Structures are given as structure tokens and as C-alpha cells.
């Protein structure tokens, strides 16, 4: 499968943000829109820090 898990990095640590992420779109206002396999949408203010394709991991750093 090609889904990934998105994690949010904050000063307190790393937290799972969303499972089964299939699309990530940057918005003009600096936010990221994440969509999962079932079409659920989550909007987060953060910077795309890293994408680990082999590990199916998306790392987003909190702004």
C-alpha cells in the first residue's frame, strides 16, 4: 500500500496526526491539507519537514 502516517513535531515531542494519508497539499496561507484513504481532510499549520517514502512517514513541524 502507498498510505503514510503523518506526525506532528512540537516542542513537547512527536505526535501521530493522521493515519492512511494519501495526499498532502500546501495552501497559499502556509497551511497543509492532509487527506486520508477515506477522504477525511485535516488542515494543519506547519512546515513539511521530511517525507520518508520507504517508512511511509510524513513529518510536519509545528509553526
C-alpha positions in Angstrom: 0.0 0.0 0.0 1.0 3.6 -0.5 -0.5 5.3 2.5 1.6 7.1 5.0 1.2 8.2 8.6 1.6 11.9 9.4 3.4 13.0 12.5 3.5 16.5 14.1 6.7 17.6 15.8 6.1 20.1 18.7 8.4 21.3 21.4 6.8 18.6 23.6 7.5 15.7 21.3 6.2 13.8 18.3 2.5 13.0 17.9 0.6 11.0 15.4 -1.5 13.3 13.4 -3.3 11.1 10.8 -3.2 7.5 9.5 -3.5 6.4 5.9 -2.6 9.7 4.4 -2.7 9.6 0.6 -2.5 13.3 -0.3 -0.8 16.4 1.1 -1.5 19.8 -0.5 0.1 23.1 0.6 -2.3 26.0 0.9 -1.4 29.6 0.0 -1.7 30.7 3.6 1.0 28.3 4.7 -1.3 25.5 6.0 -1.1 21.9 4.9 -4.2 19.9 3.9 -3.9 16.2 4.5 -6.4 13.7 3.1 -6.7 10.1 4.1 -7.7 7.0 2.2 -11.4 7.5 3.0 -11.4 11.2 2.0 -11.2 12.7 5.5 -9.5 16.1 5.5 -7.3 17.6 8.2 -5.8 21.1 8.0 -2.7 21.9 10.0 -0.4 24.9 10.4 3.0 23.5 10.0 6.1 23.1 7.8 6.7 19.9 5.8 9.9 18.8 7.4 10.5 15.3 5.9 8.9 12.6 3.9 10.2 9.0 4.4 8.8 7.1 1.5 10.2 3.7 2.5 9.0 4.1 6.1 5.6 5.6 4.9 6.1 8.5 7.3 5.4 12.3 6.8 6.9 14.6 9.4 5.4 18.0 9.9 6.9 20.6 12.2 4.5 22.9 14.2 4.8 26.6 13.3 
